[in-house]
């Protein structure tokens, strides 16, 4: 009976250790996801401003007698669309992100968080790319 208790105690301790490791792994992955979100979330305002600025510039070019070529007009419209879509993708990501329910199996949690990390990286890349391209467009006009 004594040996059985020792084995049982060791099994319980190993189980607790495994749970602790799982929790640490989950917390680390969640932190990576949220760090990416926190890095680009503040960009939303500047994307909106850039979009609005290009729209105003496009409107004033079209209203004035300035001869604006189709290529420039198309570039401006494409930039506006990219900026607006990048902002929309962030809103959609935030809307679909869910807190993990207590008791969800470790593998399921990791799969979910890895997918969320991939999605938020795509959002970040879209936001940063559209911002960079739009700023370059503003400079060249």
Beta strands, then each sheet from edge to edge (+ up, - down):
end
